[in-house]
Amino acid sequence: MKGSLTLRRIDTPPSDLGMIDCVRGLLICPKGILAADESLPTIAKRFESVGIPNSEETRRRYREMLLATEGLDEFISGAILFDETARQASTDGTPFIHLLEKVGIIPGIKVDAGLLPIRSSDTENVTSGFDGLPGRLSEYVQMGLRFAKWRSVFRIGPGLPSDFAIDTNAIGLAQYASSCQGAGLVPIVESEVLLDGDHSLADSIRVNIHVLTEVVRRLEQAHVRLDLTIIKTSMATPGSTNKGENQVSIAAATARVLSKALPPAIGGVVFLSGGMSELEATRNLNDFSQIGGYSWPVSFSFGRALQNSALKRWSNDPSRFEEARTELLHRARMNSLARTGDWTPEKDSAGGEHSRKF
């Protein structure tokens, strides 16, 4: 969506000005957010998939390859880091946080501690990480981090998600967001409805509306400032194994969800890529951007949909650093175009020669 971001500044205390600037900076058009906050088990799986040995040094080199890409700031406004990454430095000794700050990319941090099964269920989870959270948030502010992210996950299936799982996770998201704003960090509130399963598009629309509506209700009850909150959400899609709805309009379905569930006061919305491929995520973002007419800025916060080609190209070979960075820049550029509705398959193919060679 084209245009500048305007935030309400009525009776804004001086202590909130930094968060206002952060929201504005993260959502500036046509940039998006790089999610490089994979947990240790998740990054291990990603490395294993391309034959990369997993160690702290390998992870550091990989994150340096991503974060030190020259020109990344043209398309990326912020980067979400994992705790380990936030404490690491590039080969020349520059802390990654400072490296990002130097080029105007806002550094953020994943603060949840992953998923735990809900006691009464073996199919639903609640997000953990509240132990010591106030102290960690204070430390992150001192380190120079300016926003945070907390992820809750919902699965669609017979009787799923349950009202209990939705309510429990919505309360947790509100508690996290309140703690963040109290510490001076902008909260990204992520409620991911998983792509897994054979559910219909109608089921996806219904569940996404239910989840987001409950999350917003709990945020309001916790007196979280919505204009200083960014919602990170799934696109409304049929399940990954549902082969009968491949041609449906994901963009229109997603627009319906957001218009029903989100109030105008929300600071902004960013989409996660979930299980979508790089091209699917870009195409769906572009289609959504062409609809237009939203009361909040809409952007992207992609992980795999920005990193996957770069990871495959790099494969732990230092001689491929620049080739991998070319892949990352290409995907960042394509999603920047998609954010304004200007992406086309032809533009993607014209800049994607490297992607087609491995």
MIFI-263852 format. One record per residue: residue in three letters; z negated, y, x negated of N, C-alpha, C, O in turn. Coordinates in steps of 0.05 Angstrom, whole numbers, plus 5000, padded with zeros to 4 digits. Layout:
<sites>
alaZYXZYXZYXZYX ...
</sites>
This chain:
<sites>
met500049764983500050005000500050254982498350274964 lys501850434987502050664971500250884981499450885004 gly499451064963497751284971495151284955494451094941 ser493751504956491351534941488951454957489051434982 leu486751394943484351304956482451534962481951694944 thr481551564986479651774994477151645003477151465020 leu474851724991472251614998470551825011470752065004 arg468951745031467051925043464952015023463751845010 arg464452275022462552375002460452555017459352735004 ile460052505042458152665058455352585050454652355052 asp453752785043450952735036450652515015448752345017 thr452352504995452252304975450252384953450652584940 pro448152224948446252284927447652264900449452094896 pro446752414880447952404853447952124841449752054826 ser445951964848445751694836448051514845448551314832 asp449451584867451551424877454351504867456351374872 leu454451734853457051834844458451644826460951614827 gly456951504808458251304790459451084805461650984798 met458150994827459350774843461850874858463750724861 ile461751114868464151224881466451234862468651154869 asp466051324837468151334818469151054811471551004806 cys467250864810468050584804469750464826471850344820 val469050504851470650404873473450524872475450384875 arg473550784868476150924866477750814843480150764846 gly476450774820477950674797478950394801481250324793 leu477350214813478149934816480549914836482249734833 leu480550094856482550064877484950254874486650284892 ile485150384851487350574846489950424848490350214837 cys491850544862494450424866496350504842496350734834 pro497950314831498550044841497149824825498349614821 lys494749864816493449664798491849464814491449494838 gly490949254800489249054812487148954792486949064770 ile485648754800483348664784484048384772484948204787 leu483548354747483748094733481147944735479048044725 ala481147714748478747544750478747344727480147144728 ala477147404706476947234683474047134680472947134659 asp472947054703470046994704469546694709467546624721 glu471446524701471046234705468546134692467846214670 ser467045974707464545854697465245654675467645584671 leu463245554660463845364639465145114649467045024636 pro464244994671465644754681468544814689470344654684 thr469045044701471645114710473545164687475845064688 ile472745304667474545364645475045104629477145074618 ala473044924629473544664616475744514629477444384616 lys475844514656477944374671480644504665482644374662 arg480744774664483244914659484344844631486644794628 phe482544844611483344774584484244484583486344424570 glu482844304596483544024595486343984607487843804598 ser487144134627489644104640492044164622494244074627 val491544314600493744384582493044284553494444364534 gly491044114551490443984525489044164505489444124481 ile487544364515486044534497483244444493481844394514 pro482244404469479444334465477544554474478144794470 asn475344474487473544674498471144724480469644534474 ser470944964471468645044454468145344459469845484470 glu465845444450465245724454467345894439468246104450 glu468145814415470045974400472845964413474346164414 thr473645724424476145714438476245894462478146034468 arg473945894477473846064500473946354492475246524505 arg472646424470472646704460475546784453476447004460 arg476946604439479746674431481546704456483146884457 tyr481146534475482746544499482246814514484046944522 arg479646884517479047134531480047374515480847574527 glu479947354488481047574472484047604477485147824478 met485447374478488247384484488847534510490747694511 leu487247484531487647624556486847914554488448094561 leu484447974546483248234549484448434529484348674534 ala485448344506486548524486489548554489490848654470 thr490748474511493648504515494348794517493448934535 glu496048884499496949164499498549224524500449074531 gly497849434538499349514562498149404588499149464609 leu496049234585494949114609493849324628493849284653 asp492849544617491649754633493649894652492850034670 glu496249854647498249974664498149844692498949964712 phe497249594693497349444718494649344727494349264750 ile492649344710490049234716487949454714487749594694 ser486349484735484349694736481549594728479949754718 gly481049334732478349234725478548934718480548804724 ala476548844704476548554696473748444701471748564693 ile473648214715471148084721470647884699472347714694 leu468347904686467647734663465547524671463947574690 phe465347314656463147124657461047214638461647364619 asp458547134642456347234625456947184596456447364579 glu457946954589458546894561460547084550460247194527 thr462647144565464747324556463747614552464547744533 ala461947694570460947964568459248014543458848234535 arg458447794531456747814506458447764481457347764459 gln460947704484462647644461464247884452464248094465 ala465547854429467048074417469747964407470047724403 ser471648144403474248074392473948004362471848034351 thr476147914350476047824322475248054304473948004283 asp475948294310475148524293472248624299471448824287 gly470848494316468048564321467548744345465248814350 thr469748834359469349004382468448844406469848664415 pro466148914417465248774442467348794463468649004467 phe467748574478469848574499469348804519471348924529 ile466848864525466349074544467449344534468649494549 his467049394508467949644496471049644494472349854497 leu472149404488475049384486476349464512478449604513 leu475249374534476249444561475949744567477749874576 glu473549844561472950124566474950304551475750514562 lys475650234527477350404511480050454524481250664520 val481050254539483650294551483450354581485450364595 gly481050404591480750494618480550274639480750324663 ile480150024630479649794648476749774653475149754634 ile475849774678473049774685471949484682472949304694 pro469749454666468649184663466649114685464949274692 gly466948864695465148764715464148494708464848384687 ile462448374725461048124718460647954742459848044763 lys461047694739460347494759457347444757456347384735 val455847474779452947444777451847214792449447154790 asp453447074808452346834822452346604802453646614781 ala450746394809450446164791451745914802451045694795 gly453745954819455245724829454145624855452445744868 leu455245394864454745284890452745054889452744894870 leu451045044909449244824913449644704941450244864960 pro449444444945449844334971447544424990445244424983 ile448344485015446344535035444944275041446244075045 arg442344285043440644045045441543855067441543615064 ser442343975090443043805113445943715113446843595132 ser447443775092450343715092451243635064450343735044 asp453243455064454543385039457343505037458843435019 thr457943685056460643805056460544105055462644235053 glu458144225056457844515056455944605034454244455025 asn456344845025454844945002453645225007454545365025 val451645284992450445554991450545654963450245494944 thr451045904959451246014932448546074920446746184934 ser448145994895445546034881445746264862447946364856 gly443446354851443446564831441546784835441646984821 phe439746754855437846974860435546974841434247184837 asp434946754828432746754808433346954786435246924771 gly431547144783431847344761434147534765434847674746 leu435247554789437647724793437048014787438648144773 pro434848134796434348424790434348484760435448684752 gly433048304745432948344716435748324703436348474685 arg437348134713439948104702441748334708443348434692 leu441548434733443148674740442448914723444149064714 ser439848954718438949174701440149144673440949344661 glu440048904663441148854636444148904635445149024616 tyr445548814656448448864657449149154657451049244645 val447649314672448049604673447749714645449349884636 gln445649634630445149734603447449644584447949784565 met448649414590450849324573453449474578455349464562 gly453549624600455949784606457749674628459949774633 leu456749464641458249354664457849524688455749644692 arg459949544705459849744727460149624755459649764775 phe460949374756461149244783460548954779460548844757 ala460048824802459248534801460748384823462048504840 lys460648114821461947944841460147714847458847594829 trp460047634873458547404882460347264902461447384920 arg460646994898462646834914461146634931459446484922 ser461946634957461146414975463646274984465846394986 val463346024991465745854997465345725024463145635031 phe467545705040467445585066469845395069472145465061 arg469345165080471344955084472044925113470144925130 ile474544905120475444865148475744565152477144425137 gly474644465174474844175181473444135207472544325220 pro473243885216471843825241468943925240467343825224 gly468344125256465644235256464944415233462644495230 leu467044475217466544645193468344895194470544895205 pro467245115184464445145174462445165196463045265218 ser460045075191457945085212456945375213457145525194 asp455745435236454545705239452345745219451845965209 phe450845525213448645545194449745615166448545785153 ala451845495158452945545131454045835130453645975110 ile455345925151456446195151454146395150454246585134 asp452046355166449846545167448346545141447646755131 thr447746305130446246295105447646435082446446585067 asn450246385080451746515058452146815063452146975044 ala452546895089452747185095450247335088450347555077 ile447947215093445347335086445247365056444347575046 gly446047155042445947165012447747385001447047524983 leu450147405012452047615003450847895008451148064991 ala449547925031448348185037446048245018445748475009 gln444448045012442148084994443148154966442148334953 tyr445248014957446448074931447548364930447148514911 ala449048434951450348704952448248924951448549124938 ser446048884966443949074967442649104939442049334930 ser442248884926441048894899442849034879441949184862 cys445448984882447449114864447349414867447149564848 gln447549504892447549794896444949924888444950154879 gly442749784891440249884882440149924851438750094841 ala441749754837441849764808444049954798444150014774 gly445750054817447950224809450550084803452350204792 leu450749834812453249674808454749654835453449614856 val457349684834458949644858459149344864459949194846 pro458449254888458748964894461448894905462549014923 ile462648684893464948554905463848314920462548134908 val464248314946463148104964465347914970467247974985 glu465247664959467347474962466647254981464647104976 ser468147225002467846995020470446845021472346925034 glu470646625006473146475004473246255024471446075025 val475246255041475746035059477845865045480145945040 leu477045625039478745455021481345375035481545345059 leu483345345018486045275026486244975032488044875046 asp484344815021484444525023484344435052482944555068 gly485844225058485744105085488344125099490344225089 asp488344025124490844025140490544205165491944165185 his488744395163488244575186490644745192492344795175 ser490744845217492945015226492445305218490245385210 leu494545455221494345745216492345865237490746045229 ala492445775261490545875281487745825274485945995278 asp487145585262484445525253483645715230481345815229 ser485545775212484945945190484346225200482446355191 ile485846325219485346595230482546605242481046785238 arg481946405259479446395273477046395253475146545256 val477246225233474946195214474646445197472446545193 asn476946555188476746795171475547025186473947185175 ile476347065212475147275228472147235231470547415228 his471446985238468546925242466946985217464847115218 val467946885194466446915169466147215162463947315156 leu468447365162468347645154466647815173465247995165 thr466847755199465247905218462247865213460748055214 glu461447615207458647565202457747695176455547795174 val459447685155458747805130458348105134456348215124 val460148245148459848525152457348585168455848775162 arg456748415188454348455204451848445187450048605190 arg451748255169449448225151449248445131447148535124 leu451548545121451548775103450349015117448749155105 glu451149065142450049295157447049265162445649455160 gln446249025168443348975173441749025148439449115149 ala442948975124441549015099441849295089440949365067 his443049475105443449755098445049785072444649975056 val446949605068448849635046450849845053451949855075 arg451450025034453450225039456250105038457150015017 leu457550095061460149955063462250095046464049965035 asp462150365045464150515029463850464999465750524984 leu461650354991461250284963461349984959460249874939 thr462649844977462949554976465849474978467349584994 ile466649284962469349174962469248894973467648724963 ile470848834993471048565004473248404990475448494988 lys472448174979474447994967474747754986472847614992 thr477247714995477647515016480147355012481947424997 ser480247125026482646955026484747075044484147235062 met487247005039489347045059489146825080488246605074 ala489946885104489946685125492446505122494646595126 thr491946255115494146075110493645805124491245735128 pro495645655131495245375139494045215116494345295093 gly492844985122491744815101493944725082496244695089 ser493144665057495044595036496544335043498744295033 thr495344155059496743905066498043925094499043725103 asn498044155106499344195132502244265126502844495119 lys504044085130506844125123508544235147510944275144 gly507244275169508744355193508944655197510344745215 glu507644815180507645105184508345255159507245465153 asn510245145144510945275119512245545121512145705103 gln513545595144515045845147513546065163514746265170 val510946015168509446215184509046465168509146465143 ser508446685182507946935169505046955161503347035177 ile504446895136501746915126500847205126498547265131 ala502747385119502047675118501147775146499047905147 ala502547705166501847795193499247675202497647815215 ala498847425196496347295203493947425189491847465201 thr494347485164492147605148491647895158489247975160 ala493748045165493348305176491748295202490048465207 arg492248095218490748065243487748015237486048125251 val487247845217484447785210482948035202480848095212 leu484148185183482748425173482348635194480348765195 ser484448675211484148875232481948805252480748985264 lys481548545257479548465276476748465263474748525277 ala476448415237473848355226472648585210470248605207 leu474348765199473248965180473249245192475249325204 pro471049385190470949665200472249855180472649785157 pro472950095190474250285172472550375148473650465128 ala469950345151468150445130468250285104467350385083 ile469350045104469449875080470850025058472950155062 gly469750005033470950145011473750055004475450214995 gly474249795007476849685001476849385003474749265006 val479249265002479648985004481348884980483249014973 val480548664968482148534948482548244955480648114964 phe484948134952485547864958485047684934485647754911 leu483947444939483847234919486247064922487547054943 ser486946914901489346744902488746464911490446324920 gly486246374907485446114916487245894904487645894880 gly488245714921489945504911492845564911494545384907 met493545814916496445894916497545894888496145954869 ser500145834886501445864860501846154854501346334870 glu502646204829503146484821505146624839504646844849 leu507346494844509446614861508546644890509146844903 glu507146444900506146464928504246704931504446854951 ala502446734912500446954914501947224913501247404929 thr503847244895505347494893506947554918506947774928 arg508347354927510047384951508447464976509147644991 asn506147324980504547385003503247665001503047805022 leu502447744977501448014974503548224980503048424993 asn505948174971508148354976508748375006509148595017 asp508848155019509348155048507248305063507748455082 phe504748265055502548405068502748705063502348865081 ser503448785039503549075032505749205048505549445054 gln507849065055510049185071509249235100510649395113 ile507149105109506349155137505049435139505749585157 gly503249495120502049765119500349835143499949675161 gly499250085143497750185165494750115165493550125186 tyr493650055142490849985140489150235135490150435125 ser486650225143484850455139483350435112481950625105 trp483750225098482550195071484650105051486649985059 pro484250165026486150075005485949765003483849655005 val488249634998488449344995489749284969491949384963 ser488449114953489449054926489148754921488848594940 phe489248674896488948394889486848354867486348534851 ser485548124868483648044847484247744841482847574852 phe486147704824487147434819486147314793485747464774 gly485647054793484946914769487246744759488846834742 arg487546504771489746334763492446454767494246404752 ala492746614789495346724795496246944775498547024775 leu494447024757495047204735495147054708496647124690 gln493446844706492946714680494546464675494946394651 asn495546324695496446054692498746024672498645854654 ser500746194674502946184656502146254627503046134608 ala500346454625499446534599497846304586498146254562 leu496146164601494645944590496445724580496045614559 lys498445654596500345444588501845524563502245364545 arg502645774561504145874538502445874513503345804491 trp499845944516498145974492497445694482497945634458 ser496245524498495445254491494045244464494445054448 asn492345444458490645444434492145474408491145404387 asp494645574410496245614386496345914380497646074394 pro494946004359494846294352497546414349497946654354 ser499546264341502246374338503446454364505546584365 arg502346354386503446414412501946634427502346674451 phe500146774413498646984426500447184440500047244464 glu502447284426504147494438505847384461506347524480 glu506747134458508347014480506646984505507447034527 ala504146894500502346864523501747134536501547154561 arg501447344520500947604530503347714546503047854565 thr505747634537508147714552508047584580508747714600 glu507147334582506847204608504847354625505347394649 leu502547414614500447554629501447824639501047894662 leu502747974621503748244629505848214651505948384669 his507548014650509547974670508247924698509048054717 arg506247754699504947694724503447944734503447994758 ala502148084716500748334724502748534735502148674755 arg504948564722507048754731508148674759508448844776 met508648414763509648314788507648364811508448444833 asn505148324806503148364827502648664832502048744854 ser503048824811502949114815505249204834504849374851 leu507649094829509849154847509249054875509949184895 ala508048814877507448704904505448864918505548884943 arg503648994904501649164918502949394932501849484952 thr505249484923506549704937508949604954510349764965 gly509249344956511349234972514049244959516149224973 asp514149274932516649314918517549074902519449094886 trp516148854904516848604890519248464903519548474927 thr520848344886523048174896523147924878522447944855 pro524147704889524547464872526347524848525947414826 glu528347694852530147764830528747904807529247844784 lys526948094814525448224793523648034779523248054754 asp522547844793520747644781522347464762521447414739 ser524647374770526247204753527347344729527547224707 ala527947594732529147754710527147784687527947804664 gly524547784693522547824672521047574666519147574650 gly521847344677520247104674521546884657521046654663 glu523146964637524546754621522546564608523046324607 his520346674598518446504584517346294603516846064595 ser516746374628515546194647517145944652516045734659 arg519745964649521545744657522045554633523545364636 lys520845604610521545444586519445234579520045064562 phe517045234592515145034584514844834606513244644603 
</sites>
